[in-house]
Amino acid sequence: MTIALDGFGAEQGFDVLAEGARRAAADGIGVRVFGPQRSLGLDGAAGIEVVPTTEWIGNDDDPVQSVRERKAASVVRAAADVAGGNAAAMVSVGSTGATMAAATFGLRRLKGVQRPALAVRLPSPVKPVLFLDVGANVEVRSQHLVQFAFLGAAFSASVLDVGEPRVGLLTVGEEAGKGRTEIVEAHRILAAAPGINFAGNIEGGDLPEAKVDVVVTDGFTGNVALKVMEGAARTLAGAISDLAHSNVLAAAGGLLLKPALGGLRKEFDPDTTGGAILLGLRSIAIVGHGSAGPEGVANAVRLAARTAEVDAVGRTAALLREGHVERSALVGDESAPAGEEA
């Protein structure tokens, strides 16, 4: 099992990315890194191959144009490595738009899928929730939301082993008529669609309570909601820590709570999830956090390996066919919206 890793884009520098690659390789995962050989300092590292690459695509570059024109860029070469059968999946902690463009053009979409969507598992005291889209598509039509629902349900059932996953649309009210036009129309289609367990609309407050197994929204709303939840979790954990040190009695209670709070903090840490998977492609692409530490990079590679091991693409495609996703999602825009980044 070899994973193609984009060697650029880590906000904390090459040392963090290199250490993440080492940790993943220590688990028996082969890692092929496309990046600057000297800066990475991975020569001789067991289980790691560095493919020297000096060109990369940053957040300020136009993702679609750059991917089309800069074939030597690290993320483009990582996608080509997967498409050529040399790696089982690709991982990047760089530009979301560039990763999506490189993956969409290089790996291609599953038959019938109009727009790939970024999906991430949200931690919850009740159960994990698959949340999509979290940044790939800022603007969507009703048929795109319908396909996201089928993609999320198929992935949840086939890979996460959730029986009959319940799917909800994120909007401003539980009533069927609440929300923007495309949400109301998507609700109408999903309510009548075969092959999906549609639970109706949910509101933002329902996300942490895990009222459904899969939550569907557009990439702009999903990205904002995800970052609000991550920020709220960090702030809450910090506030609890401050209170635990406010006086002697609180400190004693804090010592008792420390193991549980540590576990909660880790569960909500973005590094723990590893990143988001780009659903709807013929191969696997993982978008990690740009601010990831070594463990975040390693977990992104581990997530890619696990997803490949269980044949996530094949099993998701099979369930999409069983759910008649092409008919249920109507006929719509077939263009690949690579580069629409939240």
Secondary structure, DSSP 8 states (H G I E B T S, - for coil): -EEEEE-S--TT-HHHHHHHHHHHHHTT-EEEEEE-HHHHT-TT-TTEEEEE------TTS-HHHHHHH-TTSHHHHHHHHHHTTS-SEEEE-S-HHHHHHHHHHHH-B-TT-SS-EEEEEE--SS--EEEE-SSS-SS--HHHHHHHHHHHHHHHHHTS--SS-EEEEESS-SSTT-S-HHHHHHHHHHHH-TT-EEEEEE-GGGTTTT-SSEEE--HHHHHHHHHHHHHHHHHHHHHHHHHHTSSHHHHHHHHHHHHHHHHHHHHH-HHHH--EEEETBSSEEEE--TT--HHHHHHHHHHHHHHHHTTHHHHHHHHHHHTTHHHHT-S------TT---
